[in-house]
Amino acid sequence: MRNVLVHVYASVDPELVHAAATAGPAYFARFAHEISAWPAAPDRR
């Protein structure tokens, strides 16, 4: 999404911007949670 807005790779769709802005934080929170669990996982070497 950032590249579309910053580099204008495509025309910006306001609905897409809204969807990314409202759903994005939840995805980042889940990603951070998953990444923080990696060092504690018993099968990680």
C-alpha positions as CSV (number, residue, x, y, z in Angstrom):
1,M,0.0,0.0,0.0
2,R,2.8,2.4,0.9
3,N,4.4,2.0,-2.6
4,V,1.1,2.7,-4.3
5,L,0.7,6.0,-2.3
6,V,4.3,7.2,-2.4
7,H,5.4,6.1,-5.9
8,V,1.9,6.4,-7.5
9,Y,2.2,3.0,-9.2
10,A,-1.6,3.0,-9.7
11,S,-4.4,5.4,-9.2
12,V,-5.4,5.6,-5.5
13,D,-8.7,4.1,-4.7
14,P,-10.2,5.8,-1.5
15,E,-12.0,2.6,-0.6
16,L,-8.7,0.6,-0.7
17,V,-7.0,3.2,1.4
18,H,-9.8,3.1,4.0
19,A,-9.7,-0.8,4.0
20,A,-5.9,-0.8,4.5
21,A,-6.0,1.9,7.2
22,T,-8.7,0.1,9.2
23,A,-7.5,-3.5,8.8
24,G,-3.8,-2.9,8.7
25,P,-3.1,-2.3,12.4
26,A,-4.7,-5.7,13.3
27,Y,-2.5,-7.5,10.8
28,F,0.6,-5.8,12.2
29,A,-0.3,-6.7,15.7
30,R,-0.8,-10.3,14.8
31,F,2.5,-10.3,12.9
32,A,4.3,-8.9,15.9
33,H,2.8,-11.5,18.1
34,E,3.7,-14.3,15.8
35,I,7.3,-13.0,15.4
36,S,7.8,-12.6,19.2
37,A,6.8,-16.2,19.7
38,W,9.5,-17.6,17.4
39,P,12.4,-17.5,19.9
40,A,10.3,-19.4,22.4
41,A,9.1,-22.1,20.1
42,P,10.7,-25.5,21.0
43,D,11.2,-26.6,17.4
44,R,13.2,-23.5,16.4
45,R,16.9,-24.0,16.0
